[in-house]
Amino acid sequence: QVQLVESGGGLVQAGGSLRLSCAASGRTRNVYAMGWFRQAPGKEREFVARIIWSSGSPYYADSVKGRFTISMDNAKNTMYLQINSLKPEDTAVYYCNADGATGGYWGQGTQVTVSS
């Protein structure tokens, strides 16, 4: 099992920045990729970004390219999402996801609210 704990969400004005963190624990040796998804009220959960642990290669949804940066600290088993130039439409619960040899795992989510 892999446990994921997100942090860093909050209320921010449009144009501001946030850095989300996702700390992984447990059988992290099996994890080969981690990512972020988000779910806005009344909408389906959508992919935001993903990073491959072995290479550090990042992947982004088109809607966040240029504003979001995914990174990770392998020594701390922690993934980050730097969000700049926040827009009201970025308001959502942001979920951390890990893909491992034994399955996929999800965190509990962290709320990001952007005021206009």
N, C-alpha and C positions, 0 to 999 in steps of 0.2 A: 504494500500500500504506500501511496505517496500523499502527504498532507500539504495543502497549499493555503497560505494565509496572505491575503492582500491588505495593503494599507496605503495611505496617502491621498485618499479621496477627500472631497470637501466642496465648499461653496466658493466660487471664484467669479470675478467679473469677466465679461467677454474681453478677449485680448490677453488675458492672463495666462499663467502657466501652472502646471502641476507635475509632480513626479510620483507615479504609482510604483509600488514595490510588491513583489510576490516572493515570499520565502517558501522554499520547498524543503520538506523533511521526510524522513522515512526511507524507503527504498529508491533513493534518487539515482542510483547506479543504472536503473532500468530506463531512465528518462532520456529520450533522444531529441526532443523538441519541446519548447514551451511557447505559449502564446497568450494573447489578450483577445477577448471578445467583449462585446457590450450589448446591453439591451435597454432600449428606451421604452418609456411607458407606452403600452399598446402596440409595441412592435416586436418582431422576432429578434432573437439573439443574432448578432452579426459578427463576422470576423473583423478584427482590427489589425493585428500584427502577429508575426510568428518569428521565432529564432531557433536555429538548429544548434544544439549544444556543441557538437564536435567542431563545427566550422565557424560558428558565430554569424552565419549568413542570415540576414533579416529579410522578411517579406512583409509587405504592407497592403492593406486595402487601398484602392485608388483614392477613396474619399479622405484618407488621412496622410497620404504621401506629402512630404515636405513640412509637415507640422508635428508629426509623431516620430519618436525615435525609440526603438526597442534595443535593449542591451542586457547583458548579464554579467554577473560576477560568479564565476564557477567556484571559486574558493568558498563563497558564502552560500552557494546554491540559491542565489537570489536573482530574480529577473526584474527589470525596470521598464517603465514606459514614461518617457518624457513627453509631455504634451504642451505644445506652445500655441500661441494665437488661438486660444480656446474660443469656440463659438457656442451659442445657445443650443445648436443642434448636436453638440457633443454631450449634452446632458444624458446620462444613462448610468446604469449599474455596470461597472467594469469587472469582468470575471477573468481570473487567471486559469489557464488550462495547461496541463502537461500530458504529453503523449509518451507512453512507455511500452516496454515489451509486454507488460501484463495488462495494458489497457489505458484508458484515458481518465484523467482526474480533473476535478474542478475545485476552485476555491469558493468561498461564500459570497464574494463580490464586495466591491467598495463603490459607494455612491459618488458620482461626480455631477455637480450641478453648476451650470454656467448661467449667470444672470446677464441680461442685456442692458 
